[in-house]
Amino acid sequence: MAIIAQLSDIHLAAGRDGEVDDGSGPVRALRAAVSSLLSLPARPDAVVITGDLADGGRRAEYARLHALLSPLPMAVYPMCGNHDDRDELRRVFADHPEVTDTGTSPQAPVQYAVDVAGVRLVCCDTTVDGHAHGHMSEERLAWLDGTLGTAPDTPTVIATHHPPYPIGMRFIDDLRFVDPAGFAAVVSRHRQVVRVISGHVHRASVGSLAGTVSTTCPSTYRQLFLDLTSQGRAAVTGEPAGFAIHLIGLDGSATTHFAPTGNYRPLMDVE
């Protein structure tokens, strides 16, 4: 079984001086998330970060992120969100070959596949330059189709920033994954896909795509207000930050847990 932790929507932000304040909310929140992962009785085999690593796509933000993630002993796989800059991400995470070997152009999609304890993690780039919504071009879909086709018998998790299903929150659905039909068609052709995981929503949700369970992850920083009305107020809440843990069996089973950040200890044993 592979244990894959998912962090998302970290939003490290540099100030007017171009530096990231170590006392800022996003920094404190990420430290808490890293500490929480390290305190788990069963440590994850890998950590995937499903986008919006930086708030402004600045090099200083990625540099601070790189340092804050350094206590994690397992592999860390960063992905782009609509707030990120591919070129700056590649520059700072040059020690991550899966990020730097994804194209000759600085703004080529950051997309790659890696093995994690016998299962496959396929990271897709759904970002659209200069826009907040998500989309996968025909070229990106062809890459995904070909990548999935090389390991048809290996249980696979697909990661995106934008969720490919409607959330029901107007503010988020206005910034949705545009035209996910092509993505769904690719997923439906590959039966080994056992989970599609995404960020962008700043809260946990569970949906479906082409017969596959699809989930979103809480933000390590701030959660969005759950307003399901047609007006859909865009606001953040005081809900706790969190992360997701995905348990992927070599037999194709898949279970997802959502946990708040914090080092929670057993209060008592339950018989």
N, C-alpha and C positions, 0 to 999 in steps of 0.2 A: 504494500500500500504506500502511496505517496501522500505526503502532507504538504499542501501548497498554501502558504499564507498570502493574503491579498491586502495590501494597503492601497489607498486611493485618495486623490484630491487633497494633497498635502498643502499646496499653495504657499510655499515659502516665498516671502516678499522682501525685496530690498527697499531700503528707505531712500530719501532724497540724496543721501551721500553715496548711494550705490552699494551699500553694504547691508547685510542681513543682521538685524539686532538679535543677539542671542537671548534676550529676554522677551521676545515677541511671542504672541500666542501660537503661531504655527510651529515655531521652534520647540516651545515647551510641549506642544501636543505631539510632535513627532518623537521627541525624546520619550514621552510616556508610551507611545505605541511600540517603540523599539524595546523598551524595558518590559512591556507586557509580553511581547513575543519571546524574549529571553527567559521569562518566568514560567512559560508553559511547561508542564511536566513532560510532554513529548514535543520537542522542538521541530519546527517545520523543516522539510528538506530543501525548500526554496521559498523566496518571497518575490511576488510579482507586484509591481506598482502600476496601477492602471490609469496613469495620466494625471495631468495638472500637477506635476511635480513642483513647478515654479509658478508664481502668480504672474510675473511679467516676462518670463522667458529670458532672464538676464544671466550672464555667466556667473556672477557672484551668488545668485540663488542656487544654481546647480552645484557650485563649489561647496557651499555650506551643506547642501543636501548630501553630497558625497561623503563629507566628513561625519555627518550625523548618522549615516547608515553604516559607518565603518565598524561599530561594535557587533554587527550581525555576522556570525561565523558561516552562515550558509550563503549560497548563491543568491544574488539580488538581480532581478530583471526589470529595468525601467522601461516605461512606455510613454508615448506622447499623448497629451490631451490638447484641447483647444487653447489652453493658456501657454503651452510649451513652444519652444523654438528648437527645431530638430538640429540645426547646426551647433548651437550652444550646448545642447545635450550631448552631442557626439564629442565635442571638444573636451568637455569636463569628464565624461565617462569613457575616455579613450582606453581605459583598462578593461572595458567590457566589449570583447570582440563581437558579440552578437549585435550590439548597437552600432558599432563603427563599420561593420562589414555589410551593411544593408543597401549600399548604393554609392555611385561615384559622385553624384551631385549632393551638395550640402543639404538640400531640402528634399532628397529622395525619401520615400516612406521608411520609417523605422519599423520594420516587420521582420520577424525571425521565428524559428522553431528551435526548441531545446528539449533535451531529455531530463526528466526529473524522477529519479528513483523508479525507472521502468515505465513511466507514463510520459506523454508528450504534452508540452505547453507551446501553443502556437499564438504568438502575439501579433495582432493586426494593427495597422495604422488607419484610423478612421477620420483623422483630422483633415480639415480643408483650410488651406492657407488664407488667412485674413477673415475667417468666419468662425462662429461658435458652433454651428451645427456639424454633424458628421456625415460622411459618405465614403463608399468604397468604389473606386473607378473600375472599369473593366479590367485594367491591368492589375490592380490589386486583387480583384476577385480571381483572376487567372492564376496569380501567384498562390493564393490561398488554396484553390482547387488542386494545383500541382503539388503543393506542399503536403496537403492531406493525403494525396494519392500515393505518396512514397512510403507511407506506413499505415496501411489499411487495417492492420490487426492490433495496433497499439492504442489503448485507451487515451483519448485526447481531450484536452481542455483548450478552448479558444478564448483568448482575452481581447477585449476591445475597450476603448474609452467610452464611446457612446453606446448606450444599450440599444439593441435592435428590436425592442418591443415597446409599446406605449406604456408610460408610467402613470398617466392620469393626472399629473400635475402640470398645469398649463405652462408655467414658467420653464419647466424642463422640456416638455413636449414641443415647445416652440423652437428649442435648440436640439431637436431630435436627430437621430440617425435617419437621414433622408433616403427614401427608397431602399429599404432593407430587403426587398424581394430577391434581388440577385444574391445577396449574402445568404438568405434563407435557402435558396435553391442549391447553393454550394454545400451548405451544411447537410441538407437532406440527402445528398448523394454519398455522404461518408458516415456510415453507421457507427464508426468508432468514436465519434464526437459525443462525449458524455456530459459535457457542461459548457455553457457559454457564460463568461463572467465579464462584468463591465464596471465602470466607475461613473463619473459625471453627475450622478443623481444626489450625492451627499446624503444617502440614507440607504438602508437595506430594502430590497424588494425582490420578489420572485415572479418570473413570467415564463413564457414558453416560446420556442422558436423551432419550427420544423420538427416538432416532436421531441425537442431537447429542452431540458430545464435550463433557464437563463436567469442569472441573478445580478443584482448590483450591490455595491459595497458601501458601507458607511464611510464618511470622510474621517481622516485622522484629525481633522481640525474642527470644522463647523458643519452641522446638519441643517438641511433645508426644511422649512416648515411644511408639514403635510396638509396642504390645502387642496382638496379634490373638487372644489367648486369650479364653475365655469369661468369665474373671474380670475381665480388662481393667484392669490397674493404671493409675491416673491419676497421671502423673508427667511432669516436664519433663526434658529431656536437655541435654547440652552440644553438640548438633549446631549447626552455624553457622546464623545467621539468613539470610534470603534474600528473594527477590521473584520475580515472574513477568514475562515479556515476551511479549505476544501480537502476532503479525504477521497482520494481516487484509488479504487482497487484495481489490481491487475486483471480482474475478471470483468471490468467495465462498470462496477458499481461506483456510485458517487454520492457523497453526503456533504452538505455545506452547513457550517455553524457561523453565527454572527456573535461577536463578543465585544463588550465595551472595553475601552482601554483602562488599565489599572491592574495592579498586582493583587488579584483576589485569591485568598487562601481558603481552604475548607474550614467551615465553622464547626462541623462535627461529622463523624462518619455515619452513614446511613446503612443500616443493616437490611 
